[in-house]
């Protein structure tokens, strides 16, 4: 199942619309305007909160917690390396690999492909194509991918 994320360009806080393959709004992502650390809320089309992403502040490297149905399901953290960015996705046994700077990477669990992510270039604002291979993982994969995007953005801003 493919999902398409389109970031709103002129917004004071993070705001994304996530569409399905038919161009229908499936999820809405909004960031909290005033908070310690970045916080993103994911809502379904009925405006029910389905996931929450929270940055852990005061850590040496960027780290985000992912909550689904108010339960902690994963922590995504940037590892200290000199040349190539490496991320860990704890609690899910997922591995993230690929070119983070080009926003082209994949998430796997053993030999199973969970999702692929590619940036749509030459678009107004950031746009991404997510191909999530099992609908059961859809919300968790979306939240993990958004947390990864936050880490990439924070790394770009600190460079």
C-alpha positions in Angstrom: 0.0 0.0 0.0 1.4 3.4 -1.0 1.0 6.5 1.0 1.9 10.0 0.0 3.1 12.7 2.4 2.9 16.3 1.5 4.3 18.9 3.9 2.5 22.3 4.0 5.1 24.9 3.1 3.6 28.0 4.8 2.8 26.8 8.3 4.1 27.9 11.6 4.2 24.3 12.8 4.8 21.0 11.1 1.7 20.0 9.2 1.4 17.1 6.8 -1.4 15.5 4.9 -1.0 11.8 4.1 -3.0 10.6 1.1 -3.7 7.1 -0.1 -3.1 5.8 -3.7 -6.3 7.3 -4.8 -5.4 10.8 -3.6 -7.8 10.7 -0.7 -6.7 12.1 2.7 -6.0 9.2 5.0 -4.0 10.7 7.9 -3.2 14.2 9.2 0.0 15.0 11.0 0.3 18.1 13.2 3.1 19.3 15.3 2.7 20.9 18.7 3.6 24.6 18.4 5.1 25.2 21.9 6.8 22.3 23.5 10.1 21.0 24.9 11.3 19.0 21.9 9.4 18.2 18.7 6.0 16.5 19.1 3.9 15.2 16.2 0.4 13.9 16.4 -1.1 11.5 13.7 -4.8 11.6 13.2 -6.9 9.3 11.0 -9.6 10.7 8.6 -12.1 10.6 11.4 -9.8 12.9 13.5 -8.9 10.2 16.0 -5.4 10.2 17.3 -3.7 7.0 16.2 -0.1 7.8 17.0 2.2 10.3 18.7 5.9 11.0 18.2 7.9 12.7 20.9 11.5 13.9 20.9 13.5 13.0 24.0 15.3 16.2 25.0 18.6 16.5 26.6 20.2 13.5 24.8 23.6 13.5 23.1 22.2 12.3 19.8 18.6 12.8 18.5 16.1 10.3 19.9 12.4 10.0 19.3 9.7 7.8 21.0 6.8 6.5 18.9 3.4 5.8 20.7 0.5 4.0 19.0 -2.8 3.9 21.0 -0.9 5.7 23.8 1.6 2.7 24.2 5.3 3.1 23.5 6.1 0.9 20.6 9.5 2.1 19.5 12.4 4.4 20.0 14.3 5.7 17.0 17.8 7.0 17.7 20.7 8.4 15.7 23.9 6.5 16.5 27.3 8.3 16.8 29.3 7.7 13.6 31.8 9.8 11.7 30.8 9.3 8.0 27.5 7.6 7.4 24.3 8.2 9.3 23.1 5.1 11.2 19.7 4.8 13.0 18.4 2.2 15.4 14.7 1.3 15.7 14.4 -0.5 19.1 11.5 -2.7 20.3 10.4 -3.5 16.7 13.5 -5.4 15.5 13.5 -3.2 12.4 16.6 -2.1 10.4 16.8 1.1 8.4 19.2 1.3 5.5 19.8 3.4 2.4 20.6 7.0 1.5 19.2 9.2 4.2 20.4 12.5 2.6 18.5 11.6 -0.6 15.5 10.4 1.5 15.6 7.0 -0.2 15.8 4.2 2.2 14.1 1.0 3.3 13.0 -0.6 6.6 13.3 -4.4 7.0 12.8 -7.0 9.7 15.1 -9.9 9.0 14.4 -10.8 5.3 10.9 -9.1 5.4 10.6 -5.7 3.7 8.4 -3.4 5.9 8.5 -0.2 3.9 10.4 1.8 1.3 10.6 5.6 1.3 11.5 7.9 -1.5 11.4 11.7 -1.8 9.5 13.2 -4.6 11.9 15.8 -6.0 10.9 19.0 -7.8 7.8 19.6 -5.7 6.6 22.6 -3.7 7.4 21.6 -0.1 8.6 18.2 1.0 6.8 15.2 -0.6 7.4 11.6 0.0 6.2 8.2 -1.3 5.9 5.5 1.3 5.3 1.9 0.2 4.3 -0.1 3.2 4.1 -3.7 2.4 1.7 -4.9 5.2 -1.3 -2.9 6.1 -1.0 -4.1 9.6 2.2 -2.1 10.0 0.8 1.0 8.4 0.4 3.4 11.4 3.6 2.2 13.1 5.6 2.5 9.9 4.2 5.9 9.2 5.1 7.1 12.7 8.6 5.6 12.5 9.2 7.2 9.1 8.1 10.6 10.4 10.5 10.2 13.4 13.3 9.4 11.0 12.5 12.5 9.0 12.7 14.6 12.2 16.2 13.1 12.9 17.3 13.8 9.3 15.9 17.4 9.5 17.6 18.0 12.9 20.9 16.7 11.5 20.6 19.0 8.4 19.8 22.0 10.6 22.8 21.4 12.9 25.3 21.0 10.0 
